[in-house]
Amino acid sequence: MGRRNHGNGTGMALAVRIELILLAALVCAAIGKRLSFSPRGSKTGEAIEVTADGSYIKWVEFNVTCEAMEAAYEWDIDSYRKPIHLDWIDLLAYSGARTGGKFDSGSVRKINEAAQKIADGETTMEELTDGMEYYDYYREAYGAVLGGMVGEFSLKENGEWKHYYGLKAFSPIAKGFDYSHYDDFGASRSYGYSRPHLGHDMMGIIGTPIVAVESGVVEALGWNQYGGWRIGIRSFDGRRYYYYAHLRQNYPYAEGLKEGSVVTAGDVIGYMGHTGYSATENVNNIETVHLHWGLQLIFDESQKEGSNEIWVDCYELTKFLYRNRSEAAKVEGTKEWKRVREMADPEAEKALQK
């Protein structure tokens, strides 16, 4: 139901994409190195340009199902510290490369079969993907989406820090708060200008605590006429920009949050509302109370603003993240909520020490 005020209408965006594809083709022809294909299952049918001279990825469709992510993730955490550690992104990229990015009911079986062979020492991921022309593309694309979500972290339990390996990204809605959602990515929006919906809406009640999906740095905070009160958080590797919009009127943000703040995944960062669709600040012009959250991929800084932006469908990812919800407790006498379990993310700790 909302997004940042970037880009032009659908027609202009298509024209820009066509121009970029033609330009890429000329450059690649000049150096004689060009890889281009149209993935099966593509919603747009547009070619994905992957140049061999180090140019960045221009387009990504993230069609990985929740079930596929769960299967690959279980192999990853079960094999951690074993002689053969299976990386979940490698497994997903292998499946994506086999099918042109299409995931269906057979994807989990294919992932499990490949993982079992690797775990049994019958083969390696390098051998399985040898000759797969687009494996490297899918590995980089899926790595950009999921790269900061699994790893080592610590939780404070009974006053002591305990170390873990696993999912360290969270659902954007705090534990214990109900919501409803459906796959609305790409649906038409008309406020301001005709454009597709480039995010995922989660409907709930005013004041629901919103938490950071991944650790990172607050890059934007304030009013946007499309998103209302909103927060933009950049991952530490710079590849992901998380956008949280339509936050609560009068009290949208967690206390002390500002641009430049380092947040840890699972921290309460704001509160659900229905602000936006107004050039005047602090206005509730959105009919339905909800969180709009979006995930933008950035392979080159030129993609951060404008018609080259890459936003991915977060519906299946939201379903996957439901397995990890951060519990929050009310701070008595205030409008604030704070996370219950303290978490230490090594990447956030590094950023705080700079």
N, C-alpha and C positions, 0 to 999 in steps of 0.2 A: 503493500500500500504506500510505499514511499521509497525514495532513493536520493542520492546526492544530486545536486544540480550541475551535472557535467554532461557533455556530449550534446549532439544535435538530435533531430528527429530520426526516425527509422530510415527514411529515404536518404538523408544526408549521410548517415552512418554507413549505409550500404555502398553509397558512392565512394566514400573514403576508403572502405575496405577493398573495393574493386581497384581503386587507384594504387593502394599499397601492394596488392597482389601483383599488379602489372609492373610496378617499380621493382619489386623483389625479383620478378622473373627476369627483368633486364639485367639487374646486377648479377644474378646467379648465372645467367647465360654468359656474361662477360668473363666470369672466372671458371665456367665449365663445371660447376659443382652445385647441383640443385636436387633436393628431394622433395617431392610433392605427392600428396595422396588425399583422397576423400574417405574418411573412416566410415565403415559400415555402422549404421545406427545413428549417423549424424542427423541432427534436427535441421540444420541449415543447408547441408549439402556443400558448404563452402570448403575449398581446399585449405589444408593446414600447411603453412609454409615452414619448412625446417631447412635452413641453409647450412651447408657444410663448412662455411668460412667463419663460423662462430657467431652468426647473427642470432638474435634472441627470438624466442617463440612468440608468435603473433596471435595465436588463437588456441583456446583449450575448451573442450567440452568434458565435464566431469560427470560421467554416467555410471560410476561405480556404485553398486547397490550396498545397502546396509549389510546384507548377508555376506557379500564378498569381503567387505571390510572386516566383519567379525571373524570370518574364517582365517583370513590372512593374519589378523591381529593375534588370534589364539596361538597360531604357529610361532609367531614372533616371541611372545612372552614365555611360551612353554620351552622354547629352545634357548632362551637367554642363559648365558654362562655354560652352555653345552659346547662340545667340540665344534658342532656345526650350528651356527646361529642363523636362523631364517629371518630375513628382513621383510616386514609386511608390505612395504612399498615395492620391493623387488617382485614379490609374488603377484601383486595387483598389476604391475607394469607388464609382467609376463602374460597374464591373462588378457590385458588390454591390447597388447601387441598381436596376440593370436587372432583377435576378433575385430580389430579396427576400433577399439574402444567400446564395443557393445558388451553389456553384462546382462545375463539372463539366468534362468533357473539352473543351467548347466555350469555356470561359472564357478560356483563353490566346489563342485566335483573336480573340475580341472585344476583349481588351486590346490585342493587336498591331494590329488594324485601327484602333482609336481612336487609339492612340499614333502610328501612321503618318500619319494625317490631320492630327493636331496638329503633328507634326514637319514635314510638308510645307506647313504654313501654310493648309490648307484650312478649318480650324476651330480653335476653342479649347475648353479644358475647360469654360469658362463657357457657351459656346454648346451644347456637347454635353449639359450637365446642366441647361440652362434648362428649367424645368417638371418636373424630376425631384423629386417631393415629398420623397423621403427621402434624397437625396444628402447633405445636410448631416448627417443622422444617421449615415450610414455613414462619412462623412469624420471625424467626431468619434470614433466608436467604433473604427474601424481606426487612427486616429491615436493613440488611447489605448494600443492594443496595441503598435504599431510605432514610435511617435514618436521614440524615442531611439536607434534602431538603425542609421540611415544618416546620415552627415554627414562633417565634416572631422575628421581626426586626424593624428597624426604617429607615425612609427616610427623608432627609433634603429637605424641601419645603419652598421657600420664606424665607430662613434663620432660619426656625424653624424645630425642629425634630418632626416628627409625627410617632406614633407607629402603627404597623400592625401585623396581623397574616396571614400567607399564604405561597405561594411558594417563597422561598428565594434562590433557585438555578436557574441558568441561562443557556440558550443556549450557547455553546462555541464560537459562531460567533456573533460579535457585531451587534446591530440593524442597519438596513439600508444597510447591505452588503449581496448581493445575494450569494447563493451557490446551488449546486446540490448534491444529495446523493442517495444511495440505500443500501439495506441490503447486505453487503459484508463480514459479519462476518464468519470466517471459510474458506474463499476462499484460494486457494493454493498460496503460495509465494515460490520463489526459490532462491532469492539472499542469498548467504552464505550457506544455506542448505534448504531442503524442509521442509516447516512448514505451519501451518494454519495462516490466518490473524486474529489476536486477538484484533481487534479494529474496529473503524468506521471512514470511510473516508468522508470528506466534501470538495468538489471541489469548488474553488473560484479563486480569483485573488491575486497576490503577494501584500503583505502589509496589507491584511485584518486584522483588530484587532481581536485577540483571547482573550477571557475573561475566568476567572476562573469559572467553573461550580459551585463549592461549596467553601466555606471558608476553609482555611487550612494552612499548613506549607509547604514551598518549600523544598522538600526532595532531589531532584536531579535537576541539571541544567548544561548543557554543551553538548559536542558532543558525539554521539553514531553512529557507522557506519551504523546501520540499520535505526535509527530514525533521523539522522542528528542532527541539533540543537533541543534540546528537553527539556521539563520541566516535573518534577514529583511532584505532590502536594498531601500530605497526609491529610485526614480529621482529625479533632481534636479527634474523638473517635478511630482513628487508623484503622477503618474497610475498608476504601476506599482509593485507590491510583489512582489518575487521571494522565493520561499520554498524553502529548500534543507533537506531533512530526512533523518533516519536516518544521521547522520554517525558516524564511527568511534568506537568505545569507547576511552576513555583519552586519545586524541589526536585530537579531532574538528576542530579549527580551525587555520588558519594562524597562525603565531607573531605575536603582537602585535595580532591582530584583536580589536576590542571594539566595544561599542555606541558610535556616533558616528564610527567610522572611515570615512574616504572611500576607496572602492575604485575602481579603474579596470577597465573591462571587460577580461576576460582574465586578471586577477590570480587566483592560487590563493587560495581562501578557506577550504577545508576538505578533508576526505577521506571517501570513501565507506565506509559501514559498514552496520550493521543494528540500531541502537539504537532504542528506543521501545516503545510498548505497555506501559508500566509507570509507576506513580507514583513509583517509586524511581529515582533518577538513575543513569546510566551502566550501563544494563542492556540486553543484547541479546535482546529478545523478538520481533524481526522475523525470520521464517524465512529470507527471501531477501535477500542482500546487494544493495543497490540505492540509487540516489539518487532521492528523490521531489522533483521541483521543480514549483512551481506559480507561476502568474502571476495576481495579483489586480488588477483595475482599480478605481481610486478616483476617481470624479467629484465626490464630496462626502465629507468626513471622517466623516460618519455611517455610511458604508459600510465603513469600515475594520474594525470588529469587529461581530459579531452576524449577524442573519438577513438583512441587506441586502447581504451580500458578493457580489461578481461575480468568479467565477473562470472562466478560459477554457481551452478544450482546447488543449494545447501540442504535440500530436503532429505536426501538419504544420509548425508553427514549428520544432520540434526537427529535423525533416528538413531544413528550409531552412538552419538554423544550422550544419549539419554542414559546409557549405562553408567555415566560418571557425572553426578549432579552434586554441586557444592551446597552444603547445608549452611543456612544463615540464621542468625538469631537477632531479635529486636533489641536495640540499645534503649533501655528504659528511659523515658522522659524526653526522647528525641524521635525524629523521623528516620533515623539511621538503622540499617541492618549491617551486621558484620559476619564474616565467615566464621564457622564454628571450629573447623580443623585447620590449624596453621600448616602451610605447605612451603617448603623451600625448593625452588627450582634453580639448579646451578646456573642456568643462563640469566635468570633475573638477578641472582646474587652477583654475577660478574658485572652486569650493567649498573647495579647500585654502587659498586666499588670504583667505578670510573670517575 
